Amino acid sequence: MENHQSNKKIKPISLSYEDNEIKIQEQPNLNTIFGNIRTSSIVPTGLPRKLVDQFIIYRSGTTYKLYVADLTNGTWFSVALS
């Protein structure tokens, strides 16, 4: 009998109960920033509801900006990246 070890990592999930359904959502891995911040070629306008959507990397040609949602004041702030 062989002993197999899986290379798969266990990912944290959250469970919620809405509209008589159990919903399972994968939680972002906050140990690393890579792959957790969404990139977009459109400047964000509406305010997000989830933590993972409060940070957006904007990319247009050679222009890169990090947008951060300020939910308290209802606006987005940006900083140029180089």
C-alpha positions as CSV (number, residue, x, y, z in Angstrom):
1,M,0.0,0.0,0.0
2,E,1.4,3.4,-1.0
3,N,1.3,6.5,1.1
4,H,0.2,9.4,-1.1
5,Q,0.5,13.0,0.1
6,S,-1.6,15.5,-1.7
7,N,-0.1,18.7,-3.0
8,K,-3.4,20.4,-2.6
9,K,-3.7,23.1,0.0
10,I,-6.8,23.4,2.2
11,K,-8.5,26.6,1.4
12,P,-10.6,28.4,4.1
13,I,-14.3,28.9,3.2
14,S,-17.2,30.8,4.7
15,L,-20.7,29.5,4.8
16,S,-23.8,31.7,4.7
17,Y,-27.5,31.0,4.5
18,E,-29.4,33.2,2.1
19,D,-32.7,32.7,0.3
20,N,-33.1,29.2,1.8
21,E,-29.8,28.2,0.3
22,I,-26.4,27.4,1.9
23,K,-23.7,29.3,0.1
24,I,-20.0,28.4,0.2
25,Q,-17.5,31.1,-0.6
26,E,-13.7,30.6,-0.8
27,Q,-11.8,33.0,1.4
28,P,-8.8,34.9,0.0
29,N,-5.4,33.9,1.2
30,L,-4.1,37.0,2.9
31,N,-0.7,35.4,3.5
32,T,0.3,36.6,0.1
33,I,-0.9,39.6,-1.9
34,F,-0.4,38.0,-5.3
35,G,-3.6,36.9,-6.9
36,N,-5.7,38.5,-4.3
37,I,-6.0,42.0,-5.8
38,R,-8.2,42.3,-8.9
39,T,-6.9,44.2,-11.9
40,S,-9.0,46.3,-14.2
41,S,-8.7,48.7,-17.1
42,I,-11.8,50.6,-15.9
43,V,-11.5,53.2,-13.1
44,P,-13.7,52.0,-10.1
45,T,-16.9,54.0,-9.4
46,G,-19.4,52.1,-7.2
47,L,-18.5,51.1,-3.7
48,P,-17.8,47.5,-3.0
49,R,-19.3,45.3,-0.3
50,K,-16.5,42.7,0.1
51,L,-13.0,43.3,1.5
52,V,-11.4,41.7,-1.5
53,D,-13.1,44.2,-3.8
54,Q,-11.9,47.3,-1.9
55,F,-8.5,47.1,-3.5
56,I,-8.1,47.3,-7.3
57,I,-5.0,47.6,-9.5
58,Y,-5.9,49.8,-12.5
59,R,-3.9,49.2,-15.7
60,S,-4.2,51.1,-18.9
61,G,-1.2,50.9,-21.3
62,T,1.8,51.9,-19.2
63,T,-0.3,53.5,-16.4
64,Y,-0.7,51.6,-13.2
65,K,-2.6,52.8,-10.1
66,L,-3.7,51.2,-6.9
67,Y,-7.3,52.2,-6.0
68,V,-8.4,51.8,-2.4
69,A,-12.1,52.2,-1.4
70,D,-12.8,54.5,1.6
71,L,-16.2,53.2,2.7
72,T,-16.5,55.7,5.5
73,N,-16.5,58.7,3.2
74,G,-17.9,56.8,0.2
75,T,-15.0,57.5,-2.2
76,W,-12.0,55.9,-3.9
77,F,-8.3,57.0,-3.4
78,S,-5.6,56.1,-5.8
79,V,-1.8,56.1,-5.9
80,A,0.4,55.8,-9.0
81,L,2.5,52.6,-9.2
82,S,5.8,52.4,-11.0
